[in-house]
């Protein structure tokens, strides 16, 4: 009798990849890590800033006083809306 069928116990690091976009289920808005360089669409990769519309995101209050809102971006190519952290 051999016991070679033991499953290898691999170590599972508890790290979570931080770069993955998170989807806000209630709003459908993606939140991505702010990337250096050009802003680009997390979905289609469009980085033409004329095709990316920036707007104030009133649901995303960054600071209460003075009141500062976050921004959200709309891709003119694919219609994706996202936020940056
Ligand atoms: Zn896009």
PDB file of the backbone (N, CA, C, O) and the ligand in Angstrom, with CONECT records:
HET     ZN  A 101       1
ATOM      1  N   UNK A   1       0.841  -1.219   0.000  1.00  0.00           N
ATOM      2  CA  UNK A   1       0.000   0.000   0.000  1.00  0.00           C
ATOM      3  C   UNK A   1       0.868   1.259   0.000  1.00  0.00           C
ATOM      4  O   UNK A   1       1.688   1.474   0.893  1.00  0.00           O
ATOM      5  N   UNK A   2       0.672   2.041  -0.980  1.00  0.00           N
ATOM      6  CA  UNK A   2       1.386   3.316  -0.978  1.00  0.00           C
ATOM      7  C   UNK A   2       0.391   4.460  -0.845  1.00  0.00           C
ATOM      8  O   UNK A   2      -0.782   4.343  -1.202  1.00  0.00           O
ATOM      9  N   UNK A   3       0.880   5.520  -0.343  1.00  0.00           N
ATOM     10  CA  UNK A   3      -0.023   6.668  -0.172  1.00  0.00           C
ATOM     11  C   UNK A   3       0.386   7.818  -1.072  1.00  0.00           C
ATOM     12  O   UNK A   3       0.538   8.958  -0.632  1.00  0.00           O
ATOM     13  N   UNK A   4       0.555   7.496  -2.319  1.00  0.00           N
ATOM     14  CA  UNK A   4       1.046   8.542  -3.214  1.00  0.00           C
ATOM     15  C   UNK A   4      -0.055   9.439  -3.770  1.00  0.00           C
ATOM     16  O   UNK A   4       0.192  10.396  -4.504  1.00  0.00           O
ATOM     17  N   UNK A   5      -1.262   9.091  -3.394  1.00  0.00           N
ATOM     18  CA  UNK A   5      -2.371   9.908  -3.905  1.00  0.00           C
ATOM     19  C   UNK A   5      -2.699  11.140  -3.055  1.00  0.00           C
ATOM     20  O   UNK A   5      -3.698  11.829  -3.260  1.00  0.00           O
ATOM     21  N   UNK A   6      -1.826  11.373  -2.115  1.00  0.00           N
ATOM     22  CA  UNK A   6      -2.050  12.544  -1.270  1.00  0.00           C
ATOM     23  C   UNK A   6      -2.045  13.812  -2.107  1.00  0.00           C
ATOM     24  O   UNK A   6      -1.186  14.008  -2.967  1.00  0.00           O
ATOM     25  N   UNK A   7      -2.988  14.636  -1.846  1.00  0.00           N
ATOM     26  CA  UNK A   7      -3.001  15.904  -2.588  1.00  0.00           C
ATOM     27  C   UNK A   7      -1.944  16.828  -2.038  1.00  0.00           C
ATOM     28  O   UNK A   7      -1.777  16.958  -0.826  1.00  0.00           O
ATOM     29  N   UNK A   8      -1.245  17.458  -2.930  1.00  0.00           N
ATOM     30  CA  UNK A   8      -0.229  18.399  -2.451  1.00  0.00           C
ATOM     31  C   UNK A   8      -0.895  19.601  -1.793  1.00  0.00           C
ATOM     32  O   UNK A   8      -1.818  20.211  -2.333  1.00  0.00           O
ATOM     33  N   UNK A   9      -0.391  19.912  -0.614  1.00  0.00           N
ATOM     34  CA  UNK A   9      -0.976  21.061   0.058  1.00  0.00           C
ATOM     35  C   UNK A   9      -0.198  22.311  -0.297  1.00  0.00           C
ATOM     36  O   UNK A   9       0.880  22.566   0.239  1.00  0.00           O
ATOM     37  N   UNK A  10      -0.748  23.062  -1.183  1.00  0.00           N
ATOM     38  CA  UNK A  10      -0.031  24.264  -1.600  1.00  0.00           C
ATOM     39  C   UNK A  10      -0.383  25.413  -0.670  1.00  0.00           C
ATOM     40  O   UNK A  10      -1.493  25.500  -0.143  1.00  0.00           O
ATOM     41  N   UNK A  11       0.574  26.270  -0.488  1.00  0.00           N
ATOM     42  CA  UNK A  11       0.329  27.419   0.368  1.00  0.00           C
ATOM     43  C   UNK A  11      -0.492  28.443  -0.387  1.00  0.00           C
ATOM     44  O   UNK A  11      -0.221  28.763  -1.544  1.00  0.00           O
ATOM     45  N   UNK A  12      -1.484  28.939   0.289  1.00  0.00           N
ATOM     46  CA  UNK A  12      -2.293  29.954  -0.367  1.00  0.00           C
ATOM     47  C   UNK A  12      -2.044  31.321   0.254  1.00  0.00           C
ATOM     48  O   UNK A  12      -2.478  31.609   1.369  1.00  0.00           O
ATOM     49  N   UNK A  13      -1.347  32.138  -0.484  1.00  0.00           N
ATOM     50  CA  UNK A  13      -1.118  33.477   0.055  1.00  0.00           C
ATOM     51  C   UNK A  13      -2.428  34.260   0.102  1.00  0.00           C
ATOM     52  O   UNK A  13      -3.252  34.175  -0.809  1.00  0.00           O
ATOM     53  N   UNK A  14      -2.601  35.018   1.175  1.00  0.00           N
ATOM     54  CA  UNK A  14      -3.859  35.735   1.348  1.00  0.00           C
ATOM     55  C   UNK A  14      -3.874  37.071   0.595  1.00  0.00           C
ATOM     56  O   UNK A  14      -4.769  37.897   0.774  1.00  0.00           O
ATOM     57  N   UNK A  15      -2.888  37.251  -0.224  1.00  0.00           N
ATOM     58  CA  UNK A  15      -2.820  38.528  -0.941  1.00  0.00           C
ATOM     59  C   UNK A  15      -3.910  38.628  -1.983  1.00  0.00           C
ATOM     60  O   UNK A  15      -4.240  37.664  -2.673  1.00  0.00           O
ATOM     61  N   UNK A  16      -4.446  39.799  -2.072  1.00  0.00           N
ATOM     62  CA  UNK A  16      -5.423  40.012  -3.120  1.00  0.00           C
ATOM     63  C   UNK A  16      -4.862  41.001  -4.120  1.00  0.00           C
ATOM     64  O   UNK A  16      -4.348  42.058  -3.752  1.00  0.00           O
ATOM     65  N   UNK A  17      -4.966  40.649  -5.374  1.00  0.00           N
ATOM     66  CA  UNK A  17      -4.453  41.566  -6.379  1.00  0.00           C
ATOM     67  C   UNK A  17      -5.211  42.884  -6.346  1.00  0.00           C
ATOM     68  O   UNK A  17      -6.440  42.924  -6.406  1.00  0.00           O
ATOM     69  N   UNK A  18      -4.448  43.951  -6.249  1.00  0.00           N
ATOM     70  CA  UNK A  18      -5.057  45.261  -6.065  1.00  0.00           C
ATOM     71  C   UNK A  18      -5.421  45.925  -7.384  1.00  0.00           C
ATOM     72  O   UNK A  18      -6.148  46.918  -7.415  1.00  0.00           O
ATOM     73  N   UNK A  19      -4.919  45.379  -8.444  1.00  0.00           N
ATOM     74  CA  UNK A  19      -5.055  46.058  -9.718  1.00  0.00           C
ATOM     75  C   UNK A  19      -6.357  45.714 -10.434  1.00  0.00           C
ATOM     76  O   UNK A  19      -6.681  46.291 -11.472  1.00  0.00           O
ATOM     77  N   UNK A  20      -7.085  44.783  -9.874  1.00  0.00           N
ATOM     78  CA  UNK A  20      -8.288  44.393 -10.578  1.00  0.00           C
ATOM     79  C   UNK A  20      -9.405  45.400 -10.390  1.00  0.00           C
ATOM     80  O   UNK A  20      -9.672  45.839  -9.271  1.00  0.00           O
ATOM     81  N   UNK A  21     -10.051  45.762 -11.474  1.00  0.00           N
ATOM     82  CA  UNK A  21     -11.148  46.711 -11.331  1.00  0.00           C
ATOM     83  C   UNK A  21     -12.299  46.119 -10.543  1.00  0.00           C
ATOM     84  O   UNK A  21     -12.656  44.952 -10.710  1.00  0.00           O
ATOM     85  N   UNK A  22     -12.871  46.944  -9.682  1.00  0.00           N
ATOM     86  CA  UNK A  22     -14.010  46.481  -8.906  1.00  0.00           C
ATOM     87  C   UNK A  22     -15.263  47.098  -9.488  1.00  0.00           C
ATOM     88  O   UNK A  22     -15.288  48.266  -9.877  1.00  0.00           O
ATOM     89  N   UNK A  23     -16.274  46.305  -9.534  1.00  0.00           N
ATOM     90  CA  UNK A  23     -17.535  46.813 -10.049  1.00  0.00           C
ATOM     91  C   UNK A  23     -18.459  47.111  -8.885  1.00  0.00           C
ATOM     92  O   UNK A  23     -18.719  46.246  -8.049  1.00  0.00           O
ATOM     93  N   UNK A  24     -18.950  48.333  -8.835  1.00  0.00           N
ATOM     94  CA  UNK A  24     -19.955  48.679  -7.854  1.00  0.00           C
ATOM     95  C   UNK A  24     -21.292  48.132  -8.337  1.00  0.00           C
ATOM     96  O   UNK A  24     -21.818  48.562  -9.363  1.00  0.00           O
ATOM     97  N   UNK A  25     -21.823  47.195  -7.599  1.00  0.00           N
ATOM     98  CA  UNK A  25     -23.005  46.497  -8.090  1.00  0.00           C
ATOM     99  C   UNK A  25     -24.216  47.413  -8.208  1.00  0.00           C
ATOM    100  O   UNK A  25     -25.009  47.282  -9.141  1.00  0.00           O
ATOM    101  N   UNK A  26     -24.358  48.339  -7.267  1.00  0.00           N
ATOM    102  CA  UNK A  26     -25.556  49.182  -7.307  1.00  0.00           C
ATOM    103  C   UNK A  26     -25.518  50.190  -8.448  1.00  0.00           C
ATOM    104  O   UNK A  26     -26.561  50.517  -9.014  1.00  0.00           O
ATOM    105  N   UNK A  27     -24.346  50.683  -8.790  1.00  0.00           N
ATOM    106  CA  UNK A  27     -24.286  51.714  -9.836  1.00  0.00           C
ATOM    107  C   UNK A  27     -23.728  51.189 -11.147  1.00  0.00           C
ATOM    108  O   UNK A  27     -23.885  51.821 -12.191  1.00  0.00           O
ATOM    109  N   UNK A  28     -23.085  50.050 -11.098  1.00  0.00           N
ATOM    110  CA  UNK A  28     -22.453  49.534 -12.308  1.00  0.00           C
ATOM    111  C   UNK A  28     -21.194  50.284 -12.694  1.00  0.00           C
ATOM    112  O   UNK A  28     -20.708  50.167 -13.819  1.00  0.00           O
ATOM    113  N   UNK A  29     -20.672  51.051 -11.757  1.00  0.00           N
ATOM    114  CA  UNK A  29     -19.469  51.831 -12.061  1.00  0.00           C
ATOM    115  C   UNK A  29     -18.225  51.086 -11.611  1.00  0.00           C
ATOM    116  O   UNK A  29     -18.149  50.592 -10.485  1.00  0.00           O
ATOM    117  N   UNK A  30     -17.269  51.015 -12.491  1.00  0.00           N
ATOM    118  CA  UNK A  30     -16.000  50.378 -12.167  1.00  0.00           C
ATOM    119  C   UNK A  30     -15.126  51.344 -11.383  1.00  0.00           C
ATOM    120  O   UNK A  30     -15.136  52.552 -11.620  1.00  0.00           O
ATOM    121  N   UNK A  31     -14.384  50.796 -10.462  1.00  0.00           N
ATOM    122  CA  UNK A  31     -13.387  51.616  -9.786  1.00  0.00           C
ATOM    123  C   UNK A  31     -12.023  51.022 -10.065  1.00  0.00           C
ATOM    124  O   UNK A  31     -11.774  49.848  -9.792  1.00  0.00           O
ATOM    125  N   UNK A  32     -11.158  51.830 -10.600  1.00  0.00           N
ATOM    126  CA  UNK A  32      -9.830  51.320 -10.914  1.00  0.00           C
ATOM    127  C   UNK A  32      -8.761  52.093 -10.159  1.00  0.00           C
ATOM    128  O   UNK A  32      -8.976  53.214  -9.698  1.00  0.00           O
ATOM    129  N   UNK A  33      -7.642  51.475 -10.052  1.00  0.00           N
ATOM    130  CA  UNK A  33      -6.471  52.085  -9.466  1.00  0.00           C
ATOM    131  C   UNK A  33      -5.997  53.173 -10.422  1.00  0.00           C
ATOM    132  O   UNK A  33      -5.904  52.949 -11.629  1.00  0.00           O
ATOM    133  N   UNK A  34      -5.703  54.334  -9.887  1.00  0.00           N
ATOM    134  CA  UNK A  34      -5.238  55.396 -10.765  1.00  0.00           C
ATOM    135  C   UNK A  34      -3.884  55.021 -11.346  1.00  0.00           C
ATOM    136  O   UNK A  34      -2.937  54.724 -10.617  1.00  0.00           O
ATOM    137  N   UNK A  35      -3.812  55.040 -12.660  1.00  0.00           N
ATOM    138  CA  UNK A  35      -2.579  54.642 -13.314  1.00  0.00           C
ATOM    139  C   UNK A  35      -1.793  55.876 -13.740  1.00  0.00           C
ATOM    140  O   UNK A  35      -2.371  56.890 -14.132  1.00  0.00           O
ATOM    141  N   UNK A  36      -0.482  55.776 -13.659  1.00  0.00           N
ATOM    142  CA  UNK A  36       0.330  56.896 -14.129  1.00  0.00           C
ATOM    143  C   UNK A  36       0.218  57.030 -15.648  1.00  0.00           C
ATOM    144  O   UNK A  36      -0.083  56.070 -16.358  1.00  0.00           O
ATOM    145  N   UNK A  37       0.465  58.219 -16.108  1.00  0.00           N
ATOM    146  CA  UNK A  37       0.417  58.417 -17.555  1.00  0.00           C
ATOM    147  C   UNK A  37      -0.987  58.697 -18.030  1.00  0.00           C
ATOM    148  O   UNK A  37      -1.810  59.258 -17.306  1.00  0.00           O
ATOM    149  N   UNK A  38      -1.241  58.307 -19.231  1.00  0.00           N
ATOM    150  CA  UNK A  38      -2.518  58.606 -19.859  1.00  0.00           C
ATOM    151  C   UNK A  38      -3.676  57.871 -19.230  1.00  0.00           C
ATOM    152  O   UNK A  38      -3.566  56.705 -18.851  1.00  0.00           O
ATOM    153  N   UNK A  39      -4.781  58.568 -19.126  1.00  0.00           N
ATOM    154  CA  UNK A  39      -5.999  57.925 -18.651  1.00  0.00           C
ATOM    155  C   UNK A  39      -6.574  57.073 -19.778  1.00  0.00           C
ATOM    156  O   UNK A  39      -6.683  57.522 -20.919  1.00  0.00           O
ATOM    157  N   UNK A  40      -6.927  55.881 -19.453  1.00  0.00           N
ATOM    158  CA  UNK A  40      -7.551  55.087 -20.504  1.00  0.00           C
ATOM    159  C   UNK A  40      -8.698  54.236 -19.995  1.00  0.00           C
ATOM    160  O   UNK A  40      -8.802  53.923 -18.809  1.00  0.00           O
ATOM    161  N   UNK A  41      -9.537  53.882 -20.920  1.00  0.00           N
ATOM    162  CA  UNK A  41     -10.729  53.120 -20.593  1.00  0.00           C
ATOM    163  C   UNK A  41     -10.334  51.721 -20.117  1.00  0.00           C
ATOM    164  O   UNK A  41      -9.596  51.018 -20.807  1.00  0.00           O
ATOM    165  N   UNK A  42     -10.831  51.308 -18.921  1.00  0.00           N
ATOM    166  CA  UNK A  42     -10.483  49.984 -18.400  1.00  0.00           C
ATOM    167  C   UNK A  42     -11.076  48.859 -19.227  1.00  0.00           C
ATOM    168  O   UNK A  42     -10.667  47.706 -19.094  1.00  0.00           O
ATOM    169  N   UNK A  43     -12.013  49.179 -20.057  1.00  0.00           N
ATOM    170  CA  UNK A  43     -12.674  48.124 -20.807  1.00  0.00           C
ATOM    171  C   UNK A  43     -12.078  47.951 -22.204  1.00  0.00           C
ATOM    172  O   UNK A  43     -11.652  46.857 -22.573  1.00  0.00           O
ATOM    173  N   UNK A  44     -12.052  49.040 -22.977  1.00  0.00           N
ATOM    174  CA  UNK A  44     -11.608  48.887 -24.368  1.00  0.00           C
ATOM    175  C   UNK A  44     -10.217  49.447 -24.595  1.00  0.00           C
ATOM    176  O   UNK A  44      -9.661  49.295 -25.683  1.00  0.00           O
ATOM    177  N   UNK A  45      -9.640  50.100 -23.576  1.00  0.00           N
ATOM    178  CA  UNK A  45      -8.285  50.590 -23.719  1.00  0.00           C
ATOM    179  C   UNK A  45      -8.167  51.900 -24.483  1.00  0.00           C
ATOM    180  O   UNK A  45      -7.059  52.346 -24.782  1.00  0.00           O
ATOM    181  N   UNK A  46      -9.281  52.511 -24.796  1.00  0.00           N
ATOM    182  CA  UNK A  46      -9.276  53.804 -25.464  1.00  0.00           C
ATOM    183  C   UNK A  46      -8.544  54.842 -24.609  1.00  0.00           C
ATOM    184  O   UNK A  46      -8.895  55.040 -23.446  1.00  0.00           O
ATOM    185  N   UNK A  47      -7.548  55.496 -25.165  1.00  0.00           N
ATOM    186  CA  UNK A  47      -6.859  56.517 -24.377  1.00  0.00           C
ATOM    187  C   UNK A  47      -6.882  57.886 -25.051  1.00  0.00           C
ATOM    188  O   UNK A  47      -6.076  58.761 -24.738  1.00  0.00           O
ATOM    189  N   UNK A  48      -7.788  58.048 -25.950  1.00  0.00           N
ATOM    190  CA  UNK A  48      -7.959  59.340 -26.590  1.00  0.00           C
ATOM    191  C   UNK A  48      -8.761  60.244 -25.664  1.00  0.00           C
ATOM    192  O   UNK A  48      -9.946  60.011 -25.427  1.00  0.00           O
ATOM    193  N   UNK A  49      -8.096  61.288 -25.139  1.00  0.00           N
ATOM    194  CA  UNK A  49      -8.797  62.054 -24.101  1.00  0.00           C
ATOM    195  C   UNK A  49      -9.981  62.837 -24.639  1.00  0.00           C
ATOM    196  O   UNK A  49     -10.845  63.258 -23.871  1.00  0.00           O
ATOM    197  N   UNK A  50     -10.029  63.035 -25.944  1.00  0.00           N
ATOM    198  CA  UNK A  50     -11.223  63.656 -26.516  1.00  0.00           C
ATOM    199  C   UNK A  50     -12.418  62.719 -26.480  1.00  0.00           C
ATOM    200  O   UNK A  50     -13.566  63.141 -26.617  1.00  0.00           O
ATOM    201  N   UNK A  51     -12.130  61.466 -26.297  1.00  0.00           N
ATOM    202  CA  UNK A  51     -13.201  60.468 -26.258  1.00  0.00           C
ATOM    203  C   UNK A  51     -13.516  60.030 -24.827  1.00  0.00           C
ATOM    204  O   UNK A  51     -14.335  59.138 -24.607  1.00  0.00           O
ATOM    205  N   UNK A  52     -12.866  60.661 -23.871  1.00  0.00           N
ATOM    206  CA  UNK A  52     -13.137  60.326 -22.473  1.00  0.00           C
ATOM    207  C   UNK A  52     -13.703  61.561 -21.782  1.00  0.00           C
ATOM    208  O   UNK A  52     -13.028  62.584 -21.661  1.00  0.00           O
ATOM    209  N   UNK A  53     -14.907  61.456 -21.348  1.00  0.00           N
ATOM    210  CA  UNK A  53     -15.579  62.592 -20.756  1.00  0.00           C
ATOM    211  C   UNK A  53     -15.497  62.521 -19.242  1.00  0.00           C
ATOM    212  O   UNK A  53     -15.860  61.526 -18.615  1.00  0.00           O
ATOM    213  N   UNK A  54     -15.006  63.616 -18.683  1.00  0.00           N
ATOM    214  CA  UNK A  54     -14.852  63.680 -17.246  1.00  0.00           C
ATOM    215  C   UNK A  54     -16.050  64.406 -16.651  1.00  0.00           C
ATOM    216  O   UNK A  54     -16.476  65.431 -17.182  1.00  0.00           O
ATOM    217  N   UNK A  55     -16.593  63.892 -15.566  1.00  0.00           N
ATOM    218  CA  UNK A  55     -17.671  64.636 -14.921  1.00  0.00           C
ATOM    219  C   UNK A  55     -17.614  64.477 -13.416  1.00  0.00           C
ATOM    220  O   UNK A  55     -16.947  63.581 -12.898  1.00  0.00           O
ATOM    221  N   UNK A  56     -18.311  65.344 -12.729  1.00  0.00           N
ATOM    222  CA  UNK A  56     -18.351  65.301 -11.265  1.00  0.00           C
ATOM    223  C   UNK A  56     -19.268  64.163 -10.840  1.00  0.00           C
ATOM    224  O   UNK A  56     -20.369  63.997 -11.365  1.00  0.00           O
ATOM    225  N   UNK A  57     -18.794  63.394  -9.890  1.00  0.00           N
ATOM    226  CA  UNK A  57     -19.566  62.263  -9.415  1.00  0.00           C
ATOM    227  C   UNK A  57     -20.159  62.604  -8.054  1.00  0.00           C
ATOM    228  O   UNK A  57     -19.509  62.439  -7.021  1.00  0.00           O
ATOM    229  N   UNK A  58     -21.380  63.074  -8.065  1.00  0.00           N
ATOM    230  CA  UNK A  58     -21.997  63.570  -6.822  1.00  0.00           C
ATOM    231  C   UNK A  58     -22.318  62.467  -5.832  1.00  0.00           C
ATOM    232  O   UNK A  58     -22.607  62.741  -4.667  1.00  0.00           O
ATOM    233  N   UNK A  59     -22.270  61.232  -6.280  1.00  0.00           N
ATOM    234  CA  UNK A  59     -22.509  60.141  -5.338  1.00  0.00           C
ATOM    235  C   UNK A  59     -21.237  59.739  -4.623  1.00  0.00           C
ATOM    236  O   UNK A  59     -21.246  58.906  -3.716  1.00  0.00           O
ATOM    237  N   UNK A  60     -20.168  60.334  -5.041  1.00  0.00           N
ATOM    238  CA  UNK A  60     -18.881  59.952  -4.483  1.00  0.00           C
ATOM    239  C   UNK A  60     -18.252  61.151  -3.784  1.00  0.00           C
ATOM    240  O   UNK A  60     -17.489  61.909  -4.384  1.00  0.00           O
ATOM    241  N   UNK A  61     -18.586  61.307  -2.506  1.00  0.00           N
ATOM    242  CA  UNK A  61     -18.066  62.438  -1.757  1.00  0.00           C
ATOM    243  C   UNK A  61     -16.728  62.054  -1.146  1.00  0.00           C
ATOM    244  O   UNK A  61     -16.628  61.119  -0.353  1.00  0.00           O
ATOM    245  N   UNK A  62     -15.709  62.796  -1.536  1.00  0.00           N
ATOM    246  CA  UNK A  62     -14.366  62.498  -1.037  1.00  0.00           C
ATOM    247  C   UNK A  62     -14.133  63.198   0.299  1.00  0.00           C
ATOM    248  O   UNK A  62     -13.512  62.643   1.205  1.00  0.00           O
ATOM    249  N   UNK A  63     -14.642  64.428   0.405  1.00  0.00           N
ATOM    250  CA  UNK A  63     -14.445  65.184   1.625  1.00  0.00           C
ATOM    251  C   UNK A  63     -15.728  65.944   1.952  1.00  0.00           C
ATOM    252  O   UNK A  63     -16.398  66.460   1.057  1.00  0.00           O
ATOM    253  N   UNK A  64     -16.068  66.011   3.250  1.00  0.00           N
ATOM    254  CA  UNK A  64     -17.307  66.685   3.621  1.00  0.00           C
ATOM    255  C   UNK A  64     -17.159  68.190   3.699  1.00  0.00           C
ATOM    256  O   UNK A  64     -18.021  68.948   3.255  1.00  0.00           O
ATOM    257  N   UNK A  65     -16.038  68.601   4.277  1.00  0.00           N
ATOM    258  CA  UNK A  65     -15.820  70.043   4.367  1.00  0.00           C
ATOM    259  C   UNK A  65     -14.373  70.361   4.106  1.00  0.00           C
ATOM    260  O   UNK A  65     -13.520  69.880   4.852  1.00  0.00           O
ATOM    261  N   UNK A  66     -14.033  71.145   3.088  1.00  0.00           N
ATOM    262  CA  UNK A  66     -14.968  71.619   2.065  1.00  0.00           C
ATOM    263  C   UNK A  66     -15.490  70.455   1.229  1.00  0.00           C
ATOM    264  O   UNK A  66     -14.785  69.463   1.042  1.00  0.00           O
ATOM    265  N   UNK A  67     -16.668  70.564   0.747  1.00  0.00           N
ATOM    266  CA  UNK A  67     -17.273  69.489  -0.015  1.00  0.00           C
ATOM    267  C   UNK A  67     -16.490  69.245  -1.309  1.00  0.00           C
ATOM    268  O   UNK A  67     -16.396  70.109  -2.180  1.00  0.00           O
ATOM    269  N   UNK A  68     -15.942  68.051  -1.395  1.00  0.00           N
ATOM    270  CA  UNK A  68     -15.213  67.682  -2.599  1.00  0.00           C
ATOM    271  C   UNK A  68     -15.801  66.391  -3.147  1.00  0.00           C
ATOM    272  O   UNK A  68     -15.915  65.392  -2.437  1.00  0.00           O
ATOM    273  N   UNK A  69     -16.159  66.426  -4.373  1.00  0.00           N
ATOM    274  CA  UNK A  69     -16.697  65.229  -5.006  1.00  0.00           C
ATOM    275  C   UNK A  69     -15.626  64.530  -5.826  1.00  0.00           C
ATOM    276  O   UNK A  69     -14.657  65.144  -6.273  1.00  0.00           O
ATOM    277  N   UNK A  70     -15.821  63.261  -6.008  1.00  0.00           N
ATOM    278  CA  UNK A  70     -14.940  62.531  -6.893  1.00  0.00           C
ATOM    279  C   UNK A  70     -15.299  62.808  -8.339  1.00  0.00           C
ATOM    280  O   UNK A  70     -16.225  63.560  -8.644  1.00  0.00           O
ATOM    281  N   UNK A  71     -14.552  62.188  -9.205  1.00  0.00           N
ATOM    282  CA  UNK A  71     -14.844  62.335 -10.621  1.00  0.00           C
ATOM    283  C   UNK A  71     -15.146  60.989 -11.217  1.00  0.00           C
ATOM    284  O   UNK A  71     -14.705  59.948 -10.731  1.00  0.00           O
ATOM    285  N   UNK A  72     -15.907  61.038 -12.277  1.00  0.00           N
ATOM    286  CA  UNK A  72     -16.098  59.803 -13.002  1.00  0.00           C
ATOM    287  C   UNK A  72     -15.844  60.064 -14.481  1.00  0.00           C
ATOM    288  O   UNK A  72     -15.894  61.200 -14.953  1.00  0.00           O
ATOM    289  N   UNK A  73     -15.579  59.018 -15.168  1.00  0.00           N
ATOM    290  CA  UNK A  73     -15.169  59.128 -16.558  1.00  0.00           C
ATOM    291  C   UNK A  73     -16.057  58.261 -17.422  1.00  0.00           C
ATOM    292  O   UNK A  73     -16.436  57.148 -17.057  1.00  0.00           O
ATOM    293  N   UNK A  74     -16.371  58.803 -18.565  1.00  0.00           N
ATOM    294  CA  UNK A  74     -17.218  58.069 -19.498  1.00  0.00           C
ATOM    295  C   UNK A  74     -16.464  57.879 -20.806  1.00  0.00           C
ATOM    296  O   UNK A  74     -15.996  58.841 -21.417  1.00  0.00           O
ATOM    297  N   UNK A  75     -16.357  56.653 -21.214  1.00  0.00           N
ATOM    298  CA  UNK A  75     -15.669  56.344 -22.461  1.00  0.00           C
ATOM    299  C   UNK A  75     -16.635  56.542 -23.629  1.00  0.00           C
ATOM    300  O   UNK A  75     -17.720  55.962 -23.670  1.00  0.00           O
ATOM    301  N   UNK A  76     -16.210  57.370 -24.565  1.00  0.00           N
ATOM    302  CA  UNK A  76     -17.049  57.635 -25.725  1.00  0.00           C
ATOM    303  C   UNK A  76     -17.034  56.503 -26.741  1.00  0.00           C
ATOM    304  O   UNK A  76     -17.845  56.470 -27.667  1.00  0.00           O
ATOM    305  N   UNK A  77     -16.104  55.584 -26.557  1.00  0.00           N
ATOM    306  CA  UNK A  77     -16.006  54.455 -27.483  1.00  0.00           C
ATOM    307  C   UNK A  77     -16.978  53.336 -27.101  1.00  0.00           C
ATOM    308  O   UNK A  77     -17.741  52.848 -27.936  1.00  0.00           O
ATOM    309  N   UNK A  78     -16.938  52.944 -25.844  1.00  0.00           N
ATOM    310  CA  UNK A  78     -17.736  51.770 -25.454  1.00  0.00           C
ATOM    311  C   UNK A  78     -18.797  52.082 -24.412  1.00  0.00           C
ATOM    312  O   UNK A  78     -19.615  51.224 -24.080  1.00  0.00           O
ATOM    313  N   UNK A  79     -18.786  53.321 -23.887  1.00  0.00           N
ATOM    314  CA  UNK A  79     -19.830  53.711 -22.947  1.00  0.00           C
ATOM    315  C   UNK A  79     -19.577  53.298 -21.506  1.00  0.00           C
ATOM    316  O   UNK A  79     -20.451  53.457 -20.653  1.00  0.00           O
ATOM    317  N   UNK A  80     -18.392  52.769 -21.226  1.00  0.00           N
ATOM    318  CA  UNK A  80     -18.069  52.386 -19.855  1.00  0.00           C
ATOM    319  C   UNK A  80     -17.899  53.620 -18.968  1.00  0.00           C
ATOM    320  O   UNK A  80     -17.291  54.613 -19.370  1.00  0.00           O
ATOM    321  N   UNK A  81     -18.441  53.537 -17.767  1.00  0.00           N
ATOM    322  CA  UNK A  81     -18.239  54.597 -16.780  1.00  0.00           C
ATOM    323  C   UNK A  81     -17.354  54.042 -15.685  1.00  0.00           C
ATOM    324  O   UNK A  81     -17.567  52.927 -15.209  1.00  0.00           O
ATOM    325  N   UNK A  82     -16.371  54.811 -15.289  1.00  0.00           N
ATOM    326  CA  UNK A  82     -15.512  54.330 -14.193  1.00  0.00           C
ATOM    327  C   UNK A  82     -15.042  55.463 -13.324  1.00  0.00           C
ATOM    328  O   UNK A  82     -15.124  56.636 -13.687  1.00  0.00           O
ATOM    329  N   UNK A  83     -14.543  55.082 -12.160  1.00  0.00           N
ATOM    330  CA  UNK A  83     -13.954  56.012 -11.214  1.00  0.00           C
ATOM    331  C   UNK A  83     -12.508  55.639 -10.991  1.00  0.00           C
ATOM    332  O   UNK A  83     -12.090  54.508 -11.239  1.00  0.00           O
ATOM    333  N   UNK A  84     -11.762  56.601 -10.523  1.00  0.00           N
ATOM    334  CA  UNK A  84     -10.388  56.285 -10.136  1.00  0.00           C
ATOM    335  C   UNK A  84     -10.247  56.472  -8.653  1.00  0.00           C
ATOM    336  O   UNK A  84     -10.817  57.392  -8.067  1.00  0.00           O
ATOM    337  N   UNK A  85      -9.482  55.592  -8.051  1.00  0.00           N
ATOM    338  CA  UNK A  85      -9.257  55.683  -6.608  1.00  0.00           C
ATOM    339  C   UNK A  85      -8.319  56.820  -6.295  1.00  0.00           C
ATOM    340  O   UNK A  85      -8.006  57.058  -5.128  1.00  0.00           O
TER     341      UNK A  85
HETATM  342 ZN    ZN A 101     -14.041  52.142 -23.675  1.00  0.00          ZN
END
